C-alpha cells in the first residue's frame, strides 16, 4: 500500500522556512521526501494533492479524556478518535478516570481492543496510580504495564498522601515507567470552582488559590529527586508551579510538564459571568500574570509540550450552572487553530516552534516513535490549510460534546486531512 502526498509545504527546521515537498509513503512508513519543483511519477499509488497546504508530522496529545468505559454519553473511543483526527491529532493518550476506573489489566485491554476496532487514531491508555483513584492502595503496576498502560496517573484528583506518591514513584522507576500527576491539594479547593483572582473577588466567590497546585508540584519534585522517576506534571497553570519546575530541571530532576491552549490564551478576567459553565475547567483559568508565566515557560523549555485535556461533557451537565456543572472543556478540534492564530500569525512564535511542541516534544518526553516527518518514521501526518479562516462552530465538532468557551472565535490554520499509518483516516468534505 503506497500513497503520494504531492504539492505540500514542509517546515524545514534548519532554514526556518516552508519548502515545497512531495511525501512518499509505503507500507505505513514515510519512504521519501522529494523536492517539490517537479511532480514525481506516482505510478499506481494513491495520490493526495495537498495543494500548497502544510504537511506536518501528526499532532500528539498526551492528555485526553475519552470517557470510555462508563460515560459514553459524553464521548466514546470512536467519536473521540474522530474528533482527534478532525483536529489533526494522530496519537492520543487517554486518562483513567473512567467507570470503572482504568485500574485493572482488563480495562486497559478493553480500551486497546476497542481503539483497534473502532478508533481511527492511535490510542495510548494510562492506568491509575491507586485503586479506584481513591489514594489508598497502589494498583498492580506490573500487570497494568504488561496489559499496555504507558504510565500511571490519578488524573482528575491529586494523590493526597505523600508516602503513597513516593511509593508509586519508586515502583514506577523500578519499571522504567512515568508518573503523571494531577497536582491539587484538596484541602485548599473544596467548594470553589474559579481561581483566586479578580473574577472571584468581583463576584464574592471562594477562590482556588495557586498554592493548591504548586504545593503538590513542590512535594512531588522532591519525591522525584529522591526516587529518580520520570515525573510529568499535568496541565500546569500557575506562576508558582513554573518556578518550581524550572528549579527542579536546573538541578537535574527528571521532571517534564505540559500546558493546555486555554491556559495560554485565557485568564480569569476573560470569564464573562456566572451563567456559562463552558468557562469552568480544572485547573481553573488563572490570573493574567499566570498566563504570562506559562507562556514564558513553554517558550524557554520549562514546559515541554502542549496538550488539550479534551474533557467532554453533555450539554445537560453544563447547563446546571457554574457551581454544579462538571469541570472541563473539549479541545481537540480547536487546539492548533487557536495557537496558530494567537501566537504564530502574530509573530510571537515561529510555525516550527508550535509544531515541535505538538509533535516532536511529546514524542521525545514519552519515548514515542511518532512525531517526525522524515524517512523511516511512521506515516502519521496532518495536512493544515494555514490560510483557511473560519469561526469555531461547536455544532460541527465530531465530538459528542460541544463544551467550549471558544465558540464564534475567528481562527486560521484548520486541519484538512489526517493520515495514520499511511491511510487517510479523515479528510475535510
SVG drawing of the C-alpha trace seen along z (x, -y; Angstrom):
<svg xmlns="http://www.w3.org/2000/svg" viewBox="-30 -43 52 52">
<polyline fill="none" stroke="black" stroke-width="0.4" points="0.0,0.0 1.5,-3.3 0.5,-7.0 1.9,-10.1 1.1,-13.4 2.0,-15.9 2.4,-19.7 2.7,-20.1 4.7,-22.5 7.0,-21.1 8.7,-23.1 12.5,-23.0 13.9,-23.2 17.4,-24.2 16.2,-27.1 13.2,-28.1 11.0,-28.2 8.4,-26.2 9.6,-24.2 7.6,-22.6 7.8,-18.8 6.2,-15.6 5.9,-12.9 6.0,-9.3 4.6,-6.7 4.9,-2.9 3.6,-0.2 2.7,-2.8 6.1,-4.4 7.5,-7.6 9.7,-6.3 11.0,-9.6 10.6,-13.3 11.1,-14.7 11.7,-18.2 8.5,-19.9 9.9,-21.6 8.5,-18.8 5.8,-16.2 7.0,-12.7 5.9,-9.6 3.2,-8.4 2.6,-5.1 -0.2,-3.1 0.0,-4.7 -2.9,-6.6 -2.4,-10.4 -3.5,-13.1 -2.9,-16.6 -2.0,-18.9 -2.3,-21.9 0.2,-24.1 -1.0,-23.3 1.2,-22.5 2.2,-18.8 3.3,-18.1 4.0,-15.1 0.7,-14.2 -0.1,-16.0 0.3,-14.1 -1.9,-14.8 -0.7,-13.2 -3.7,-14.2 -7.2,-13.4 -10.5,-12.1 -12.4,-9.6 -14.9,-8.8 -15.0,-5.2 -15.9,-3.0 -18.7,-4.3 -19.5,-7.8 -20.2,-7.1 -23.0,-9.6 -20.3,-12.3 -17.8,-10.6 -16.6,-7.2 -13.5,-5.9 -15.0,-6.1 -16.2,-9.6 -13.2,-10.8 -10.8,-9.5 -12.8,-11.1 -12.7,-14.4 -9.0,-14.0 -8.4,-13.3 -10.5,-16.3 -8.2,-18.4 -5.1,-16.9 -4.1,-14.5 -2.8,-11.1 -1.8,-9.8 -3.7,-10.5 -3.2,-9.2 -6.4,-8.7 -6.8,-9.3 -8.0,-6.6 -10.8,-8.4 -13.5,-6.3 -16.1,-4.0 -14.8,-1.5 -11.5,-3.3 -8.7,-2.0 -7.0,-0.3 -7.1,3.3 -5.4,5.1 -8.9,6.0 -9.9,2.3 -6.6,1.5 -7.2,4.3 -10.8,3.1 -9.5,-0.3 -6.8,1.1 -9.2,3.6 -12.0,1.0 -9.5,-1.5 -8.2,1.1 -11.8,2.0 -13.4,-1.5 -10.8,-4.1 -9.1,-5.9 -6.1,-7.3 -3.6,-5.7 -4.9,-5.5 -2.5,-5.0 -4.0,-4.2 -2.8,-5.5 -3.6,-3.4 -4.4,-4.7 -1.8,-5.0 -4.2,-3.9 -7.2,-1.6 -10.4,-3.4 -8.3,-6.6 -9.0,-6.8 -5.4,-7.3 -5.5,-4.3 -3.8,-1.4 -1.5,-1.1 -2.6,0.7 -0.7,3.6 1.8,1.6 3.5,4.7 0.2,6.2 -1.0,2.9 2.2,2.3 2.0,5.8 -1.5,5.1 -0.4,2.0 -0.5,-1.0 2.1,-3.7 2.2,-5.4 0.4,-5.9 -1.8,-8.8 -4.8,-9.5 -5.7,-12.4 -8.8,-14.2 -7.7,-14.0 -4.3,-14.6 -2.6,-11.9 -3.0,-13.5 -0.7,-11.2 3.0,-11.9 4.1,-8.4 1.7,-6.9 3.1,-9.1 6.7,-8.2 5.9,-4.5 4.3,-4.9 7.3,-6.8 9.8,-4.2 7.8,-1.4 7.3,-3.1 11.0,-4.0 12.0,-0.3 9.9,0.5 11.1,-2.5 7.6,-3.9 6.5,-7.5 4.3,-9.0 1.9,-11.7 0.5,-13.9 -2.7,-15.9 -1.4,-18.4 -4.1,-19.6 -4.3,-19.8 -7.9,-19.0 -7.8,-20.9 -7.4,-24.2 -10.1,-23.8 -13.2,-22.4 -16.4,-24.3 -14.6,-26.5 -14.6,-26.5 -12.9,-29.7 -9.3,-30.9 -8.5,-33.2 -8.2,-36.4 -10.1,-39.4 -13.1,-37.3 -13.7,-35.6 -13.3,-38.8 -15.7,-40.7 -18.4,-38.0 -17.8,-37.3 -16.7,-33.7 -14.4,-31.5 -11.3,-31.1 -9.0,-28.3 -5.5,-29.5 -2.4,-28.9 -0.8,-27.1 -3.3,-24.3 -1.4,-23.2 2.1,-24.4 2.2,-22.6 1.8,-19.2 4.4,-20.2 6.9,-21.2 6.3,-18.0 6.5,-15.8 9.7,-17.2 11.4,-16.4 10.0,-12.9 11.0,-12.5 14.5,-13.6 14.6,-11.0 13.3,-8.2 14.7,-9.0 11.4,-8.5 10.3,-10.4 7.7,-12.7 5.4,-14.6 3.2,-17.5 -0.3,-17.7 -1.8,-21.0 0.5,-23.5 -1.4,-26.7 0.4,-28.8 3.5,-31.0 4.5,-29.2 4.4,-25.8 6.5,-27.1 9.2,-28.4 9.3,-25.0 9.6,-23.0 12.2,-25.4 14.3,-24.9 13.9,-21.2 15.0,-20.9 18.0,-23.1 19.3,-20.6 18.7,-17.6 15.4,-16.2 13.6,-14.1 10.6,-16.4 8.6,-17.3 5.4,-19.3 2.5,-20.2 0.2,-23.1 -3.2,-23.5 -4.2,-26.1 -6.9,-27.6 -4.3,-28.4 -2.1,-30.0 -4.9,-32.1 -7.4,-32.9 -7.3,-34.3 -10.0,-34.6 -10.6,-38.1 -11.9,-36.8 -14.8,-34.9 -18.0,-36.7 -20.0,-36.0 -21.7,-33.3 -24.0,-32.0 -21.8,-29.9 -20.2,-26.8 -18.1,-26.3 -15.7,-28.6 -15.4,-26.1 -12.3,-23.9 -9.8,-22.3 -7.2,-23.8 -9.3,-27.0 -8.4,-29.9 -5.7,-31.8 -4.6,-35.5 -3.0,-37.3 0.3,-37.0 0.0,-33.3 -0.8,-33.3 2.3,-35.2 4.3,-32.8 3.1,-29.6 3.7,-31.2 7.3,-32.1 7.8,-28.6 6.7,-27.0 9.0,-29.3 12.1,-28.6 11.5,-24.8 10.4,-24.7 7.1,-23.3 7.8,-20.7 4.6,-20.4 1.0,-21.4 -1.9,-19.1 -5.6,-19.7 -7.0,-18.0 -10.0,-17.3 -12.8,-16.9 -16.2,-16.4 -19.5,-16.8 -23.1,-16.7 -25.0,-19.9 -27.4,-19.0 -24.5,-18.7 -23.0,-22.1 -26.5,-23.7 -26.6,-23.1 -24.8,-26.3 -21.2,-27.0 -21.5,-25.8 -23.0,-22.3 -21.6,-21.7 -18.6,-19.5 -15.1,-20.9 -13.7,-20.7 -13.9,-21.8 -13.4,-20.0 -10.1,-20.7 -9.2,-18.5 -10.7,-20.5 -9.7,-24.0 -6.1,-23.5 -4.0,-24.1 -6.1,-27.0 -6.2,-28.7 -2.4,-28.6 -1.6,-29.3 -3.8,-32.3 -2.9,-33.8 0.9,-33.1 2.2,-32.3 0.2,-34.7 1.0,-37.5 4.8,-36.8 5.3,-35.7 6.2,-32.1 7.5,-30.6 5.4,-27.9 8.3,-25.4 8.1,-26.2 4.4,-25.4 4.8,-22.2 7.6,-20.9 5.5,-21.5 2.7,-19.4 4.8,-16.6 8.5,-16.2 8.5,-17.1 5.6,-14.9 7.2,-12.0 10.6,-12.8 9.2,-13.0 7.3,-9.8 9.7,-7.8 7.3,-7.5 8.5,-6.7 5.9,-9.2 6.4,-13.0 8.8,-13.1 8.4,-13.9 11.4,-12.0 12.2,-8.9 11.7,-5.8 9.2,-7.5 5.6,-6.2 3.4,-7.8 1.2,-9.7 0.7,-13.1 -1.5,-16.1 -2.4,-18.5 -3.3,-22.0 -4.7,-24.9 -2.8,-27.8 -4.8,-30.3 -8.3,-29.0 -10.1,-31.4 -13.4,-30.5 -15.4,-30.7 -15.3,-28.0 -18.6,-26.1 -19.2,-23.6 -22.2,-22.1 -19.7,-20.9 -17.5,-19.1 -17.0,-15.3 -17.1,-15.0 -20.4,-14.1 -19.9,-17.2 -19.6,-20.9 -18.5,-22.4 -16.1,-25.1 -15.7,-28.8 -14.2,-29.4 -17.5,-29.3 -17.6,-32.0 -13.8,-32.8 -12.4,-33.6 -9.3,-31.4 -6.9,-30.5 -5.0,-27.2 -7.5,-24.5 -6.6,-20.8 -8.0,-19.4 -6.7,-15.8 -5.2,-13.3 -3.2,-10.2 -2.4,-7.4 0.0,-4.6 -0.2,-5.8 -4.0,-5.7 -6.2,-8.8 -8.5,-8.4 -10.2,-11.8 -10.5,-14.4 -12.4,-17.6 -15.5,-17.2"/>
</svg>
